[in-house]
Amino acid sequence: MYSKWPKNDTFALSYHDKNRLFLQSQFDNPQLGQVLKRLPEEYLGPFCLPKPLILEGQGATLWPLSGLVVSVQSSAVKIKNRHVTGEIFATPEQACAIDLKSGAAIDFENVQIRGR
């Protein structure tokens, strides 16, 4: 699992942290051909898409506090109806919104991307 935050219940997690960890757990273990639908709100990343899935955003926004927003590590990933916003005040190297690992493939449908 791609996690920037420790799995430690001894400290309080923010709403965004809990939401990100829950969403990442769904990305880590999707059912074959699963469509993950999200409410149209903002989701704090970063996120990793390690397995094939369809991510239906319904206008939701993925964004990071810093650095990468989404790392795609699988083929057959589709992102629909979503905004992906890279770090606004960043160097060109840090403003990467989506990173495709070797052999990964992604299909976009009605997606707005800000970043590199």
Secondary structure as UniProt FT lines:
FT   TURN            9..10
FT   HELIX           15..28
FT   TURN            32..33
FT   STRAND          35..37
FT   STRAND          42..44
FT   STRAND          47..49
FT   STRAND          53..63
FT   STRAND          70..72
FT   STRAND          77..85
FT   TURN            92..94
FT   STRAND          98..100
FT   TURN            102..103
FT   STRAND          106..114
//
